[in-house]
Amino acid sequence: MRCSPCWRSSITNLLSLRCAPSSSSSSSLACTQSIQSNASEDGCGNAVPSIASGWSVPSRYRQARITARAYGRPPGSRCPDRRRRYDPAVAVDAPEVTAEQLRDQTLAWLHEQLPPGWIEAIDSDDRERWGEMRAAIDYDDWCTRLGEAGYATPTWPQEYGAGLSLTPGQAKHVNDVLNHYKAPRPFNIIGIGMGGPTIITWGTEEQKHKFLRGLATNEEIWCQLFSEPGAGSDVAGLSTRAVRDGDEWIVTGQKVWTTVAHIARYGMLVARTNPDVPKHKGLSYFVLDMQAPGVDVRPLVQITGDAEFNEVFMEEVRIPDSMRVGPEGEGWRVAVTTLMNERVALSGAGSLGGEAVGGSALDRLLTRHADVTDPRMRQRLAQAYIENRLIRLNNQRAADRRKSGAEAGPEGSITKLMQAEYNQRLQKLAIDLEGARGMAWEGRELRLAGTEERGMAWMTAESDASRDIARGFLRAQANTIEGGTSNVMRNILGERVLGLPKEPDSSRELPWKDVPRSA
C-alpha cells in the first residue's frame, strides 16, 4: 500500500552510505524503562523514522523510491509474499464516534478513577502535588481498572475483555488524553507491546480468551525467550529444541538476556522443532508457563545494580500443544510479528532514569537547567529538542499511516535506530549538565526501589534526580544493543528500504543440523 506523504528522512545518513556488518550481540532484548516515554502508545503503532540533520537530500526519483520501499509496494508489485500478516487494529469495526466524544469519555473516566485533585494538579502545573498523589497511588489496582475499562489496550478486540475495538486513529485520541493527564501505564511493555499483538494476529480463539485480558490488566507479566548464547543477532540460528511427545512438546535449551523473566508468568518462546530443514523453516513458537517444572531463571546483575535481565534454562520442560502459536514450523513468521512490535515499543522518546516526576525526559531536563548560560550546552539542548520533536512528528506520521490499515514494515527499524541513538545523546547531555553531581554516585546507590518485587522503576516524589540521571546514563548504554543492534538495524534498512544486496549468509539454505557451530 502506497503512503501519500513523502519521506524526507535521513535514511542514507543513518546507514552511513553503506550497510554495516552485523554484530553478534543480542537482537531480542526486551523493552525496558530506559527508552520508554510517558507518552508511548502501544495500541497506535507509533513507529516511523526520524529526520536526521546534516543530510544531503537525494534526487526526487530516489526519494520516491525510498518512500515506496519503506511504506510498502503498490498492489501487483513484485514480492507479494514478503508482506507481513500484522494488523494492530485486528480488522475490527470500531463504533462511529467522533474524536471529541472519545476525548470527553476518556477524561470523564479519569475524573472518576484518579485520586481527587489529580486532574486539577495537571491543569495547574502543580508538579509537587501531582508527585505526591502519584507516589501514593495503588499501582496494581490502577492497572487492573485501566485494563478492565479497555484504556490500556484500546485497539484490542473488546470481546476478549481487553480493549475497546478502536482503530489506531481513534485510539490516538484516547492516548492523547491519558498522556496529557499522566495516567500511569502498565509496566508490562513486553506483554502488551509484543505478546498481545502476536496473539491477536496468530493465536487461536482459545488463546485470545486465555491471555489477552491478563495482559491488558497487568496481572500477567510476559517475557521474550528469543536470544541465546550462540544466537543473538541471528535469532533464527537458535539451538533450543522442542521434541513432540503426543499432545505435548518437550523443550530443552538456554535463553539469555531475558528481561523480567524473574517476575514473568509467561514467556514467548521460539524453539527448533525440525533440525533437518534450513534454520528459518524449522522453528515453532510457544507460550511457555514460566512456573512449569524444569524452568530455571537466574538473574544477571547490571552496572546499575539492578537485575532486569536473566538467563533461563529449560530442562525437559513439557509444553501442551495448545500453547503453540501459529502453525508448526512457521515460528519464524510468528516471531517476525513479535520483532516488528518490539521495534515499535522501543520507539518512544527517551526517559531520564525512568519516569521521574515532572513530565517527559526532555521537559524535565529543560526545567532543571533552565538557567544554563554555556552556549555549547544551550546548543545541545536545542538540538535535543529538535530531535525529540522530529521523532514525535514521525511517530504521528506512522499513526496516520495505520489509519489506512497498512501493515508494519521496516519503519520500526528506522525509528528504533533513531530513538536508541537519540536517547544515548540525551542521557550524555543530562549527566554533563549535572557536573560534579553526575559523578558522585556508587553502583549500590542506583538501584531502584521496587525492582525486586515488580521489576519496574516506579519513581516517587522523593527520588534523587542526580542519582536517577546517573542511572539513566549507565542504563542507556544498552539502547543500541537491545532489541536489535544499531548495525543490525542499518542492515535491515539497507536491504528492505534501499534495496541493497542481502548480507552474505552461506548457512541460509543449509539444513540447520549441517550448519557449523562453535563448541
C-alpha positions, 0 to 999 in steps of 0.5 A: 500500500502506497503512503501519500506523504513523502519521506524526507528522512535521513535514511542514507545518513543513518546507514552511513552510505553503506550497510554495516556488518552485523554484530553478534550481540543480542537482537531480542532484548526486551523493552525496558524503562530506559527508552520508554516515554510517558507518552508511548502508545502501544495500541497506535503503532507509533513507529516511523523514522526520524529526520536526521540533520546534516543530510544531503537530500537525494534526487526526487526519483530516489526519494520516491523510491525510498518512500515506496520501499519503506511504506510498502509496494503498490498492489501487483508489485513484485514480492507479494509474499514478503508482506507481513500478516500484522494488523494492530487494529485486528480488522475490527469495526470500531463504533462511529464516534467522533474524536471529541466524544472519545476525548470527553469519555476518556477524561470523564473516566479519569475524573472518576478513577484518579485520586481527587485533585489529580486532574486539577494538579495537571491543569495547574502545573502543580508538579509537587502535588501531582508527585505526591498523589502519584507516589501514593497511588495503588499501582496494581489496582490502577492497572487492573481498572485501566485494563478492565475499562479497555484504556490500556489496550484500546485497539484490542478486540473488546470481546476478549475483555481487553480493549475497546475495538478502536482503530489506531486513529481513534485510539490516538485520541484516547492516548492523547488524553491519558498522556496529557493527564499522566495516567500511569501505564502498565509496566508490562511493555513486553506483554502488551507491546509484543505478546498481545499483538502476536496473539491477536494476529496468530493465536487461536480463539482459545488463546485470545480468551486465555491471555489477552485480558491478563495482559491488558490488566497487568496481572500477567507479566510476559517475557521474550525467550528469543536470544541465546548464547550462540544466537543473538543477532541471528535469532533464527540460528537458535539451538533450543529444541522442542521434541513432540511427545503426543499432545505435548512438546518437550523443550530443552535449551538456554535463553539469555538476556531475558528481561523480567523473566524473574517476575514473568508468568509467561514467556514467548518462546521460539524453539527448533522443532525440525533440525533437518530443514534450513534454520528459518523453516524449522522453528515453532513458537510457544507460550511457555508457563514460566512456573512449569517444572524444569524452568530455571531463571537466574538473574544477571546483575547490571552496572546499575545494580539492578537485575532486569535481565536473566538467563533461563534454562529449560530442562525437559520442560513439557509444553501442551500443544495448545500453547503453540502459536501459529502453525508448526514450523512457521515460528519464524513468521510468528516471531517476525510479528513479535520483532516488528512490535518490539521495534515499535515499543522501543520507539518512544522518546527517551526517559531520564532514569525512568519516569521521574516526576515532572513530565517527559525526559526532555521537559524535565531536563529543560526545567532543571537547567533552565538557567544554563548560560554555556552556549555549547550546552544551550546548543545541545539542548536545542538540538535535543529538542529538535530531535525529540520533536522530529521523532514525535512528528514521525511517530504521528506520521506512522499513526496516520499511516495505520489509519489506512490499515497498512501493515508494519514494515521496516519503519520500526527499524528506522525509528528504533535506530533513531530513538536508541541513538537519540536517547544515548545523546540525551542521557550524555547531555543530562549527566554533563549538565549535572557536573560534579553531581553526575559523578558522585554516585556508587553502583549500590546507590542506583538501584531502584526501589521496587525492582525486586518485587515488580521489576519496574522503576516506579519513581516517587516524589522523593527520588534523587534526580542526580542519582536517577540521571546517573542511572539513566546514563549507565542504563542507556548504554544498552539502547543500541544493543537491545532489541536489535543492534544499531548495525543490525538495524542499518542492515535491515534498512539497507536491504528492505528500504534501499534495496541493497544486496542481502548480507552474505549468509552461506548457512541460509539454505543449509539444513540447520543440523549441517550448519557449523557451530562453535563448541 
